[in-house]
Amino acid sequence: MSTSKDSFSIDIIVRHPSHDPETISAALSLKPRASWPVGEDLGRKVRAKWSFFYAQLLEGTTPSDYERALKSVRRFLRKNAAFWADFSGGNGQVELILNLKVHPQKKEGDECFELYLAPAFLQELSTRDIGLRVQGWQGNIKGEKSEYNPKRARSVRKR
């Protein structure tokens, strides 16, 4: 995050073989943008083997917004420490997605993307067994770009 034209969002995806989305929503005090319970009909005679919960945690447009957002996510993770311990102990999976607007290069060889993640932030993710996906987008990341994409959601590592 280096210029005022940069924008970002931080999303969370939570999957679990038995916790339902309502329980996850209540425990984390988040409203999902998309969710379904175990057994949900996903079409073509396919039923969900895992519950699924997708929500946006934060978004911003300035470098200071980005720094505050990472600190806020750390506080969110620590505040919900008991939930994460129970959740991962029950074979749940959690992934944070950092969506960043990436500007095209003016000239070949120009830097178009730089990301700094503080060791404390990475340690918090590691301690909680939470994955991190970083995605760069050309153009606006609000709306259609930051929405859940079911084809990509299945790419999270399987245990």
VENFENRA-V727350 format. One line per field, one symbol per residue. phi: phi as a letter, one per 30 degrees, with the letter a starting at -180 (. if undefined). psi: psi as a letter, one per 40 degrees, with the letter a starting at -180 (. if undefined). burial: + if it has 16 or more other ideal C-beta (glycine too) atoms within 10 Angstrom, else -. Layout:
# VENFENRA-V727350
phi->???
psi->???
burial->???
This chain:
# VENFENRA-V727350
phi->.bbdddbabbcbbbbadbdcedddeddchbcddaaadeiedcjhiccddbdbbbbcdababbeddddddddddededdeceddddddddcidbbbcbccbdcddddbejddcabbcbdedddddddechcdbccbcbdjdcdiddcddcdddddddecd
psi->heieeiiiihihhhiiedhidddddddefihidiiiihehheiffhiheiihhhihdiiieidddddddddddddddddfdddddddddffihhhihhhihhiiidiheihehhhhhidddddddddefhihhhhhhhaheibddeihhddddeeiii.
burial->+----+++++++++++--+++--++-++-+-+--++++-+---------++++++++++++---++--++--++-++--+--++--++---+++++++++++------------------+--++--+-+----+-+---++---+-+-----------
